[in-house]
Amino acid sequence: MTPASRPTSVGLASWLGLREASLLLACAPAGGLLVGTVDLATSSGFADPGMALAFALVAVFYAAQLAVTLARPAWTDTWWAPVILTTSALSSPLFTTFLVDPRPPIVWFWLLEPVVVLAAYLCRPAHAALVTVGCLGCGWIFLALSGIDVAGHAHAVAAGAAAIVLPGVVAALVLGRVRRRERSVLEQTRLDPVTGVLNRRGLEHELSEWSERGRGAEPVCLVSIHLDSFDEAASAWGGAAADQVMARVAVALERAYHRSHLVSRFVDHEFIVVSDIDPDLLVPSLLRAVRVASPQRPVTASAGVVSGIPLDLLAEGQLVPMVEQARQRVTAAQLSAAGVDAQEFEPGTYVPVPVPQPVPAAPPREEEVEAPDLPGSDARVLGWWLAGTGVLLSAVPRRPEQSTPVDVAVYAACLVVACAGMWVAQSESGHPRVGRALVALTLPVTVLVVMNVPTVEARYLVVVLAAYPATIAGVLLDRVWAQWMVVLLPVSFVLATAIGPTALPHALSVTILGVGLVAVTALLAAMVRRRRLTSLNRLHVLTLTDPTTGVLTRAGLAREFLDLPPARRTGILLVSVLPRGAEGQGTALEADLAVVATSLHELARGRGVVGRVSGRDLVLVVPGADRLALLRRRLQQDLGERSAEVQTLVGLAYTDDHSEGGLWQAVNEADDAVRRQTNGDQGPSHLVPVDATP
C-alpha cells in the first residue's frame, strides 16, 4: 500500500467528540446573538448612529466567538470554554445598553441555567464553579438593571438562584464525570506515560491537524534528539531516577524556543521534534535545554536534522522514513564537536516508502455495549435531583389568597417527588422505571407551580423550572425520553409563561427562545451520553493496541489473556524479529513487524491473541495448543511466502497458570529460549516438551 492510500489516523478530536462539544459550546454565543436580535426587535431602536455602531460591534464580538468555537474544536477543552460561557451570560446587559426602551434584562434570567449546565459538562470542576459564580453575579446585574426590589423578592430570588445551580450540580456529577474520564483515556492514548509528551500516535494526530488547517505545503524540519550514553548512565542511576531525568528533558524540550514545536518520545531515549522554525535557531536551543534540564544528573544530546520536509508528506504516512533519515544523521552528529548534523530534504530524488498496514484492531466486546437501564451512579444522581426538585418546587412562593384543592394536590405531588427521589437514590437497583415516572410527574407539577407565582418578577425568576423535565431527560435518561420531553416542552413553556393572572408580558419571545435553546441543549446532552460509551470503548481499544502493528500492547495482551477460556495449558509462541542492517533499519523493522503480526494473526484464527511485548518481540497466545512446533513451522512457511527478507527467532513455552503472572512467566521462558538461540545454542530447549520438538 502506498503512503498516499494509507488511511490517516483518526483525529483525537473525533475520538473525544470534541466537535460535538464545540457544538454545545457554540450554543452559548449563538444564544447571545439571538438574545440581542430579540431585544432589538422589541425595542424602540437606537438613539443615534453611534449606539447602532456599538450594538453592531457587540454582535460582531459574539459572532467572532461563534466562528472561532466552531473552527477550533480543540479549544473547547481549554480556558476558551469558561470565557465564552461567562461572556454569553452578559449578552442581554451588553445589547440593551445601546437600545431605546429595551425589555428589562430580568426577562432573560432563566437563560443562566443552560449556561451553567454547559459549563458543568464542558469545563473542569474549578472552571465550572467559576462560571456558576459568574452566572449568579450576572443574575444580580439583571436584577439591578431591571429595578427589582431584591429584599421584597428575597424568597423568589433564592428560589431562582437554586433553580439555576441545581441542574449544573447534577450535570457536573453525570456529564462532567464522563468528560473527566474522556480526558484520562485521551492522555493514555496520545501521551507518553513517563515523560508526558506526545507518543507516536499523538504526534501523527498533531501533524494531521496541522495539515488539515491548510499548512500542508509548508516546509518543516524534523529533529532526532538522542541522549548520549544514556543507557550506561541509566544503569548507574536506576530506573526511577532515569525516568525522572527523561521527564525533565521532555519538559525542557517543550519549553525551548517559545514552545512553538511538537515534541514526541518515539523509543527509549530518543525524542522527535517537528517545527516550522529555522533549524539553525531551533536546534541549538534544544541541545542547550537538554544540558540544563537535570543539574543533579546532567546529560548531553546529539541531534540529527532533516529540513525542508513538506508537512503533507509527514501527515501521509512518511513520518517513520523521515525519522530514520534523521537517526542516520545522529551517528555523524555524535562525532562532531557541535553535536549536530543536518541535511536538506530533496523532493526530486525522494521515493516514498510503502508503509505497512497494521492488523485491524478487534471491535469492542459485546458486553460493553450500553445497557438500556440507568447505571447505578446515574440512578443515584437522578434520585437526588428529583428530591431536590421536589423540595425546590414546594419552596417556590405562591399567591397567598389561593388555597384550592389543586394547590393541595401540587404540594402532595412535590412531597411524592421528593420522597420517591430519595428512595430511588438510596435504592441499590436504582428502579429506572420509577425514576422515569417521577420525571414525567415533574412536568405538570412544575407548570402548575410557575403558574401560581404571585408576581411577574418572581415568575421571571423561576420560569426556568418549566425546562426541568427536558433537562433531566437529556442529562440522565435515554434519547427516547429526551425526545418526548422536548416534544412536550413548548406546551409546558406556554402554560408557564402565558397562562394565569401573572402572565409574562414577553411570553412569546421567552417561549420561542426557551424551547429552542433548552431543546437543543437537552438533545445534544442525550446524544453525548449515548455516544460516549462507544467513543470511550474505541479510545480504550486504542490504548491497548500497538500503532505500528495493530496487535495488542502488553496491557492489552494481559487483559485479553485473562478473558480467554481457561485451558489445561496454554501455548506461548514468541517471535523476535532480527535487524536487517544499518540502512533503513527503523523503516525495515516496522515493515517486518507488520508482516510477522499479520502472519501471527492468521495463525490465531480466533482461537488465540497476538501482542507486542517489546520493540522486536511479538507473542502468540493459544489456549490448549499441544503442538506449538507445528504452529512454528506454519509461521515460517507463511513468512517465507510473504517476505523472504524477514528473519526471526522463535521461542516456545507453556503455562498452566491462567493468571497474569503465569502469562509473563511463560513469556520470559520463551524469551530465554530465543536468547539461547542468539548465543549459538542450537540444542533442544527444555521449555518445549519432547512431543512438541520438531
Steps between C-alpha positions, in 0.01 A plus 500: 500500500640838406518780753247704312241226533577419860213612723596782730463459873164590646505850643502517876235767480271245335590232755408731783196648335662844527302612195182409681631689801578799280140493375380509858733789579389680184147509644621765747611775255216401265257553786661837571444607139141381516442696820638814334277447197186461714595801714546712187168386349303584815665837574460847352826480310808717543532855625778588253734331247771466766273274704423293191873461431565392859215249480646363176842466662350293782332279240833461316660408833259209550512400133879479521469281810261272311730473197812429704321240713389308192834538323713393798323205666813411699471835684185368665721319750696812599441836668294599194187322625459681837573835336240446226236380746552788742488767229187344348321546833559876466345525153174667604659782709753564223237525225233693694753768599481641146123469444211736566223359721633144504336220693642457851790252528304300760313352203812295424578395856399141422764478225769474765394140571604355160832685532568335836408157358736549205779608735449192715557274200760689301722646771718356771342511848686814612417684177136386518477638853639834380247513216219423746612781730525727197146410393366578846679834479340560160163419656560768761580745218172401330310579819676833547448615139135398513435696819387197698463538874724213611394523863133486410554201273761321709300177503467496121863605447621211717274257314621634163866467601442143617318422174810616309759317712325164553514379135864604481589291803329195353656552157841525665441169680381320186632661182804649671602158627480363145706792374769446763519133404539603136792725588664220697469249215617762249818554699563127500446490123712789378756569773810314609441381859858570617567844355152641436588608144336363187546138408511389139121489464469846650766642268330349194173658608653844555667488160166409342339793683769735368442370149120537526543865597637576154868483594571184301729669246715667767852361544590375846811359659519171686758465778603175666635573850706206627622510862870410502605187696168498678477120532820484704398796714153355559654173618700694760214724609223242512171484315307756708775762480543443127126551442517822703784628283306408186197691627710809574660486158157473338373807688813694404458409133137612503592836652794567271477781242156643572328159519404518132579140405381144555698269729451125499674207663528224243715229657723471806710817538419656162281807457359619169439874451301638204491874441466764230778707660841539338703202632808723538308685772302211644757221538755688714218601731386138527849370581550776756168407662613137531827600668331710770194279549644289784782671692535212750533239224620691194455354154600609153341429165575476130261617232434375150305744286306467176366837385269613223256208530148575367257465788258298286770237451519438876122501534460242221700222662862598437577599859699183582719516184582863579579405860732231368686757286541725804629204704767436240617859546526443878792260445694774322391757758651297784839533332476877448594764755166681471298181546287582195488363148241617248387427149253664267204299378517442124148454361625426151692188601285378788297187435212452750545191711196267508368496854365166627133473586448400863285204593140625549420549867232281650162667563384563857350202675124465488457522876637855487207627292287749687217346699153658489469536876659776700845434648499493877683832537265678256196353677622639830559841346152489342349416838671788678410737217135401530519543876654845461244591235213399727636711786566795268150487347339494842709804602401719202277789621130482412212744511382511862134541410503173308414187695328255275500123468739547207756664729463219749554247220809692384647497849426129527666438163808695612515284811470184290777613263731588790441183703499266201815666369681432827379139486634463144832652608536258790383192310767259378323417173414863421146410382528669157129467427411682820754770415351552155149515643611766748656704219167483316325615819722806528365628166150604619622584851757755381246663271241533778759636741620769258144596406419582863801724570368827655680765286631542149853563629498180705364308204792616285735370768354149518368446145811288436332226705285428195815376324587255779332187354676540164830579670471197729418273207787629289761473772394176669249302292516337160446670164135391465401660830697811414313528169161462671583768757618732223175442308304602810731793575305761293180411685662534841667832408176648362310402813780624727532840331163596348235348729390634836449841662875575495554416133829633369492805269758346267369145514530430126868593466587319824320189378660501155851554630452270797368210295775541242799519734379251758398249232838524325687468829293203618523310171872562466554389860305179432701439183825558687405250769387243243818522294742538790531130577571411138763774476660394826508138384682606185742704703554210735569267207757749372677503836528120479623477140844566355491776234766335282365146476137534614540209745458528876741678729629336818202632698257390228659156478467445875137611492403280206690202644291514816184510286597185306325179609717315756684199354708215636802683371558796276766524231727803466675562168743794516640639174804731507556698179868527407646829368584526132788748520586865548335649191129550545507300820202668662282490189590137428426403859151647480430319175633170638298536819183563300566189285561280805194645676283418198630143490441450872153648466422242231634220720284607795176466294283611789644241738777712647630855536807680365694773679819702476699464822815699407658689214572189292299225670147380417311232690226259394298357791290193414300312766516122478775497233687171553722520193652845477772366271237452229397864538866599480545314170183654359624845608834448326328384183262796502783748558696343214205558268435856618856635514828313466687790667332455839729317742369378836580286800220308671474388862232264635362453850191379684313604810222342701458812718209703363609825662697806394802375695484164325485673163811711555691210650435297185593797279830532686566129450437535127731801497771291669466247219547778243807633678658156509458483123662842469799379703549203267332228704313298235406213731144421599349732757392352829205739486343307212366151580651207312183431303499857375860505378531491119 
